Amino acid sequence: MKKIICLLAGVLMIASVAFAAEMITDKDLPGLKGTWEGMLAWGISGAANSNVKLEILNDTVPVSMKLTVTNVPDVVAWRLGAMPGNLAASSEEGEITTQGTLMFVGPAKNYLELSIVNARKLNGWYYYRGVKGDLTVFKK
């Protein structure tokens, strides 16, 4: 009996995490427009987190954005083939996916995918030049 209860509790915990994010629709885009700031976690062992600023520039599809990452660690810059310091990326082709996320796809299959946690918080996942990681930003 204890095993069944533990298994049920585990399934419910996983389901609650999976459904924690809200689905993004066209109606949400005006609330997403603006500046968001937070932290980006590098998917490289030993790399520190970096500050990130996400600017969502319009409220219609296709969505435009600008992403600025500051204090890129040396080990990350080396892996990306970039200079340490700041990185900037932009896209004018953001789309709402069938899963209810906001997806920006760049050259070489780089991407940034965002989910709404609440009106003031977004979580995201990215793949950039072979590096995978996540970010969390808050509305300014």
C-alpha positions, 0 to 999 in steps of 0.5 A: 500500500505504501508503494502505491501511495508513494507512486501516486504522490510522485506522479502528482508532483510531476504533473503539477510541475508539467502544468505549472506554466500557462499556455501563451496565446495571442491575448498574452502578447501585450502583457509580454511586451517590455523589458524582462531581467533575470539570470541565465544558467550556462549549460557548461560545468563550472560556468557561473550564471550571467545576468540577462535582459530580454526585450520583447519589442512588439505584441503581435506575431511574428514577435521581435525580441532582443536578448543581452547577456552580461558577464559571460564567463571566460569558459563559456566565451571560449566554448562559444567562440566569442569574446568574454563580456557581453553577448547580444542576440535578436530575432524578428520571427517569434512564434507561438507554438502548439504547446503554448510557448513563445519560440524564437529560432535563429541561424544554425538551429539556435533557439529560445523558448519561453513559458509564462509562469505568471504575469511577472515571470517567464522561464526559458530554455535555449540552445546556442552554438552547442550550449543548452541551458535555461533562464528565468526573467522577471518583468521590469 
